[in-house]
Amino acid sequence: MKAEAIVEYGAPLQEVTMDTPEPKGSEVLVKVSHCGVCHSDVHLHDGYFDMGGGNKLDVSGGRKLPFTLGHEIEGEVVAVGPDAEGVKVGDQRVVFPWIGCGACPTCNRGDEHLCNRPRALGITVAGGYATHCIVPHPRYLLDYEGVKEGLAATYMCSGLTAYSAMKKLGDLTDEERVLVVGLGGVGMMGLQFAKAMFPAAPLAADVDENKLQSAKGSGAHEIYNPKDENALKKLLADTDGGVPAAVDFVGSEASLKFAQGAVRKGGKVIVVGLFGGGFSMPIPMFPMRAISIGGSYVGSLSETHEMMDLVKAGKIDPIPVAERPLSEASKSLDDLREGHVMGRVVLKP
């Protein structure tokens, strides 16, 4: 098998040839047909996350190089271990990659994605920037019948992350609107799930006018560019004092500042993006504004099934997907790093 792998953090990926693994026990071997390129792959490729103030979180340890990124995986089952039940050779599946240790209290309650000893594909173990990928158990393989090939892969991170974040906002009334901050691949998914999950069409904010116009055409009720010094004032006026909830799909100092400034008293901000930076706010403002700021990290396996039911029912409009050969993995990471990707890039081995 072949893979585009990290051989040195921050350096271009290189093609690596290795033995195709044989599935053991409950394992399943998937021949990868598509693998999405996620912004978290950029940080993993760099080897760190920006923590603000010149500080970096080193995430290069614990991986043996060369390492294969890629966690939005779609493909065909080509071999199964002797204990793998409920799946057969030839099945077309998408892969839930957020796999935990399977033994801790977090995993036992169904939150494998939050496990402290993760075995997440493309994050801590080899992923889908390759011709083949090992999946530890058939339960992580989901049917995507009726969903366009290539697009289906993106729901395993981009879609799941957006869905899980929107679920954390709770119930909204008919006249309340969610604010989606950041309109990259995950943010555009967030816009679509907000449309499906809440009564009123969402609001959207981004610093890229092309992305804003795309969001408007995709159903955003109103759009705002934080570069405009009057954008926040206009949003507060349009919403009679602010939105009840905002989801920050960028996770930068500027995006979080805009998101928390846009919520009204008693509002909620969910941070999803990992762009980086630091955030501070006077402590008395938390109780005085009664706001809450929390994070959301991808989603659970049960949420993935819920999300795919919505997708297969045709309730989620597709985001733009550009297919590229696996050999362009490095270029795709660079394009994403520079903000030159509209929607999602998926690699085809």
C-alpha positions as CSV (number, residue, x, y, z in Angstrom):
1,M,0.0,0.0,0.0
2,K,1.0,3.6,-0.5
3,A,0.5,6.7,1.8
4,E,1.2,10.4,1.8
5,A,2.9,10.6,5.2
6,I,4.6,13.1,7.6
7,V,8.3,12.3,7.6
8,E,9.2,15.6,9.3
9,Y,6.9,18.0,11.0
10,G,6.3,21.1,8.9
11,A,8.0,19.6,5.9
12,P,6.0,18.4,2.8
13,L,4.4,15.0,3.0
14,Q,6.1,12.3,1.1
15,E,4.9,9.1,-0.6
16,V,5.7,6.1,1.4
17,T,5.3,2.4,0.4
18,M,4.6,-0.2,3.1
19,D,3.1,-3.6,3.5
20,T,-0.7,-3.7,3.2
21,P,-1.9,-4.8,6.7
22,E,-3.9,-8.0,7.2
23,P,-6.9,-7.6,9.5
24,K,-6.8,-9.6,12.8
25,G,-9.5,-10.3,15.3
26,S,-12.4,-7.9,14.7
27,E,-10.4,-5.6,12.4
28,V,-11.5,-4.6,9.0
29,L,-9.3,-3.5,6.0
30,V,-10.8,-0.7,4.0
31,K,-9.6,0.3,0.5
32,V,-9.8,4.1,0.7
33,S,-11.8,5.8,-2.1
34,H,-11.9,9.3,-0.6
35,C,-10.4,11.1,2.4
36,G,-11.2,14.6,3.4
37,V,-8.6,17.2,4.3
38,C,-9.4,18.8,7.6
39,H,-8.0,22.0,9.2
40,S,-6.9,20.0,12.2
41,D,-4.6,18.0,9.8
42,V,-2.8,21.3,9.2
43,H,-2.0,21.6,12.9
44,L,-1.0,18.0,13.2
45,H,1.2,18.5,10.2
46,D,2.8,21.5,11.8
47,G,3.3,19.6,15.0
48,Y,1.7,22.2,17.3
49,F,-1.3,24.3,18.1
50,D,-1.0,28.0,18.7
51,M,-2.0,28.7,22.3
52,G,-1.6,32.5,22.1
53,G,1.1,34.8,23.7
54,G,3.8,33.0,21.8
55,N,3.0,29.7,23.4
56,K,2.6,26.5,21.5
57,L,1.1,23.1,22.4
58,D,3.4,20.4,21.0
59,V,1.5,17.6,19.5
60,S,4.4,15.9,17.7
61,G,5.1,13.4,20.4
62,G,3.7,9.9,20.6
63,R,3.6,9.3,16.8
64,K,6.2,7.2,15.0
65,L,7.2,8.8,11.7
66,P,6.4,8.3,9.0
67,F,2.8,9.0,10.1
68,T,-0.4,8.9,7.9
69,L,-2.9,11.7,8.5
70,G,-6.6,11.6,7.4
71,H,-9.7,11.0,9.4
72,E,-12.6,11.6,7.0
73,I,-12.4,8.2,5.4
74,E,-14.7,6.5,2.9
75,G,-14.0,3.3,1.0
76,E,-14.7,-0.4,0.3
77,V,-14.3,-3.3,2.7
78,V,-11.6,-5.6,1.1
79,A,-10.8,-7.9,4.0
80,V,-12.2,-8.8,7.4
81,G,-10.7,-10.4,10.5
82,P,-12.0,-13.7,11.8
83,D,-14.1,-12.1,14.5
84,A,-15.5,-9.2,12.4
85,E,-19.3,-9.6,12.2
86,G,-21.9,-7.6,10.4
87,V,-19.7,-6.5,7.5
88,K,-18.6,-8.2,4.3
89,V,-16.1,-7.7,1.5
90,G,-17.5,-5.3,-1.1
91,D,-19.4,-3.2,1.4
92,Q,-19.1,0.6,0.8
93,R,-18.8,2.4,4.1
94,V,-17.7,5.6,5.8
95,V,-15.5,5.3,8.9
96,F,-16.1,6.8,12.3
97,P,-12.5,7.6,13.3
98,W,-12.9,9.0,16.8
99,I,-12.0,5.7,18.6
100,G,-11.1,5.4,22.2
101,C,-9.4,2.8,24.4
102,G,-12.8,1.0,24.9
103,A,-12.2,0.3,28.6
104,C,-12.4,3.6,30.5
105,P,-15.5,5.2,32.0
106,T,-15.6,7.8,29.2
107,C,-15.7,5.1,26.5
108,N,-18.2,3.0,28.5
109,R,-20.7,5.9,28.5
110,G,-20.4,6.2,24.8
111,D,-18.1,9.2,24.5
112,E,-15.1,7.5,22.9
113,H,-14.2,10.7,21.1
114,L,-13.3,12.2,24.5
115,C,-11.1,9.3,25.7
116,N,-7.8,10.2,27.3
117,R,-6.1,7.2,25.5
118,P,-7.5,7.6,22.0
119,R,-6.9,5.4,19.0
120,A,-8.3,8.0,16.6
121,L,-7.6,7.2,12.9
122,G,-5.3,9.8,11.3
123,I,-4.8,11.5,14.7
124,T,-3.0,8.9,16.9
125,V,-2.9,5.9,14.6
126,A,-2.6,5.7,10.8
127,G,-5.4,7.3,8.8
128,G,-6.8,7.7,5.4
129,Y,-4.2,9.6,3.3
130,A,-3.4,6.2,1.9
131,T,-4.7,3.5,-0.4
132,H,-5.8,1.3,2.6
133,C,-6.7,1.7,6.3
134,I,-7.3,-0.7,9.2
135,V,-10.5,-0.1,11.2
136,P,-10.5,-1.9,14.6
137,H,-14.2,-3.0,14.6
138,P,-17.2,-3.2,12.2
139,R,-19.2,-0.9,14.5
140,Y,-17.2,2.0,13.2
141,L,-18.3,1.5,9.7
142,L,-21.5,3.3,8.6
143,D,-23.6,2.9,5.5
144,Y,-24.0,6.0,3.4
145,E,-26.5,4.8,0.8
146,G,-28.0,7.7,-1.1
147,V,-25.2,10.1,-0.3
148,K,-22.8,11.3,-3.0
149,E,-19.4,9.6,-3.0
150,G,-16.7,11.9,-1.7
151,L,-19.2,14.1,0.1
152,A,-20.0,11.2,2.4
153,A,-16.4,11.1,3.8
154,T,-16.7,14.7,4.9
155,Y,-19.5,13.9,7.3
156,M,-17.2,11.9,9.5
157,C,-15.5,15.0,10.9
158,S,-16.9,18.2,9.3
159,G,-20.5,17.1,9.5
160,L,-20.3,15.4,12.8
161,T,-18.5,18.3,14.4
162,A,-21.1,20.7,13.1
163,Y,-24.0,18.5,14.2
164,S,-22.6,17.9,17.7
165,A,-21.9,21.6,18.3
166,M,-25.4,22.6,17.2
167,K,-27.0,20.0,19.5
168,K,-25.3,21.7,22.5
169,L,-27.3,24.9,21.8
170,G,-30.5,23.4,23.0
171,D,-34.0,24.5,21.9
172,L,-34.6,27.9,20.3
173,T,-37.9,29.7,19.6
174,D,-39.2,30.4,16.2
175,E,-37.9,33.9,16.1
176,E,-34.3,33.1,17.5
177,R,-31.4,32.7,15.1
178,V,-28.0,31.0,15.6
179,L,-24.9,32.8,14.5
180,V,-22.4,30.7,12.6
181,V,-18.9,32.3,12.8
182,G,-16.4,31.1,10.1
183,L,-17.5,29.6,6.8
184,G,-14.9,27.1,5.9
185,G,-15.8,23.4,5.4
186,V,-17.0,22.8,8.9
187,G,-18.7,26.2,9.2
188,M,-20.6,25.6,5.9
189,M,-21.7,22.3,7.4
190,G,-22.7,24.2,10.5
191,L,-24.9,26.5,8.4
192,Q,-26.7,23.5,6.9
193,F,-27.3,21.7,10.1
194,A,-28.5,24.9,11.8
195,K,-31.0,25.3,8.9
196,A,-32.3,21.7,9.6
197,M,-32.3,21.8,13.4
198,F,-33.7,25.2,14.3
199,P,-36.9,27.0,13.2
200,A,-35.3,30.2,11.9
201,A,-32.5,30.5,9.3
202,P,-29.1,31.2,10.8
203,L,-26.9,34.2,10.6
204,A,-23.4,33.9,9.3
205,A,-20.1,35.8,9.7
206,D,-16.7,35.6,7.9
207,V,-13.9,37.9,6.8
208,D,-14.0,36.4,3.2
209,E,-16.7,38.1,1.0
210,N,-16.8,35.1,-1.4
211,K,-17.6,32.7,1.5
212,L,-20.2,35.2,2.8
213,Q,-21.9,35.3,-0.6
214,S,-21.8,31.5,-0.7
215,A,-23.5,31.3,2.7
216,K,-26.1,33.8,1.6
217,G,-26.9,31.6,-1.4
218,S,-26.9,28.5,0.9
219,G,-29.7,29.9,3.1
220,A,-28.1,32.3,5.7
221,H,-30.7,34.9,6.7
222,E,-28.1,37.6,7.0
223,I,-24.3,37.9,6.7
224,Y,-21.7,40.0,8.5
225,N,-18.1,40.7,7.8
226,P,-16.2,41.4,11.1
227,K,-13.7,43.4,9.1
228,D,-16.4,46.0,8.9
229,E,-16.2,48.1,12.1
230,N,-19.9,48.4,12.1
231,A,-20.7,44.7,11.6
232,L,-21.2,43.9,15.3
233,K,-23.3,47.0,15.9
234,K,-25.5,46.1,12.9
235,L,-25.9,42.5,14.1
236,L,-27.0,43.6,17.6
237,A,-29.5,46.0,16.0
238,D,-30.8,43.3,13.7
239,T,-31.3,40.9,16.6
240,D,-32.7,43.3,19.2
241,G,-29.6,42.9,21.4
242,G,-27.8,39.8,20.2
243,V,-28.3,36.2,19.3
244,P,-29.1,33.5,21.9
245,A,-26.2,31.3,20.7
246,A,-23.1,31.4,18.4
247,V,-20.8,28.7,17.2
248,D,-17.2,29.7,16.4
249,F,-15.9,27.4,13.7
250,V,-12.6,29.4,13.5
251,G,-11.4,29.4,17.0
252,S,-9.1,32.5,16.7
253,E,-8.8,35.5,19.0
254,A,-10.8,37.7,16.5
255,S,-13.5,35.1,15.8
256,L,-14.2,34.4,19.5
257,K,-14.2,38.1,20.3
258,F,-16.9,38.6,17.6
259,A,-18.9,35.6,18.7
260,Q,-19.0,36.4,22.4
261,G,-19.8,40.1,21.5
262,A,-22.8,38.9,19.4
263,V,-24.6,36.9,22.1
264,R,-27.2,38.6,24.3
265,K,-27.5,38.3,28.0
266,G,-27.8,34.7,29.0
267,G,-26.4,33.6,25.6
268,K,-24.1,30.7,24.8
269,V,-20.9,30.4,22.7
270,I,-19.6,27.1,21.5
271,V,-16.0,27.1,20.2
272,V,-15.2,24.4,17.6
273,G,-12.3,25.8,15.6
274,L,-8.6,25.3,16.5
275,F,-7.0,28.2,14.7
276,G,-5.4,29.3,17.9
277,G,-4.7,32.2,20.2
278,G,-5.7,33.3,23.7
279,F,-8.9,34.7,25.2
280,S,-9.6,36.7,28.3
281,M,-12.6,38.5,29.7
282,P,-13.1,40.2,33.1
283,I,-14.5,37.5,35.4
284,P,-17.5,39.6,36.7
285,M,-18.8,39.9,33.1
286,F,-19.6,36.1,33.2
287,P,-22.3,36.4,35.9
288,M,-23.3,39.9,34.9
289,R,-24.0,38.9,31.3
290,A,-24.9,35.3,32.4
291,I,-23.2,34.0,29.3
292,S,-21.5,30.6,28.9
293,I,-18.5,29.8,26.7
294,G,-17.7,26.1,26.0
295,G,-16.0,23.8,23.6
296,S,-17.2,21.0,21.4
297,Y,-14.9,18.3,20.1
298,V,-16.2,16.3,17.1
299,G,-19.0,13.9,18.3
300,S,-19.9,10.5,19.6
301,L,-20.7,7.4,17.6
302,S,-24.4,7.6,18.5
303,E,-24.4,11.2,17.3
304,T,-22.8,10.1,14.0
305,H,-25.7,7.7,13.4
306,E,-28.2,10.5,14.2
307,M,-26.4,12.9,11.9
308,M,-26.3,10.3,9.0
309,D,-30.0,9.7,9.4
310,L,-30.6,13.5,8.7
311,V,-28.2,13.4,5.7
312,K,-29.7,10.3,4.2
313,A,-33.2,11.7,4.6
314,G,-32.1,14.6,2.3
315,K,-32.4,17.3,5.1
316,I,-28.8,18.6,4.8
317,D,-27.8,20.5,1.6
318,P,-24.3,19.4,0.4
319,I,-21.3,21.7,0.7
320,P,-18.9,22.2,-2.2
321,V,-16.4,19.3,-2.5
322,A,-13.3,19.4,-4.7
323,E,-11.7,16.1,-5.5
324,R,-7.9,15.9,-5.9
325,P,-5.4,13.0,-6.3
326,L,-3.7,11.7,-3.2
327,S,-0.4,13.1,-4.5
328,E,-1.8,16.6,-3.9
329,A,-2.2,16.0,-0.1
330,S,0.6,18.5,0.8
331,K,-0.7,21.1,-1.6
332,S,-4.1,20.7,-0.2
333,L,-2.8,21.3,3.4
334,D,-1.0,24.4,2.2
335,D,-4.1,25.7,0.5
336,L,-6.2,25.1,3.6
337,R,-3.5,26.8,5.7
338,E,-3.7,29.9,3.5
339,G,-7.5,30.0,3.5
340,H,-7.8,29.2,-0.2
341,V,-10.3,26.3,0.1
342,M,-14.0,26.8,-0.4
343,G,-16.0,23.9,1.2
344,R,-13.9,20.7,1.4
345,V,-11.1,19.0,-0.5
346,V,-11.2,15.2,-0.6
347,L,-8.3,13.1,-1.8
348,K,-8.7,10.1,-4.1
349,P,-5.9,7.5,-3.9
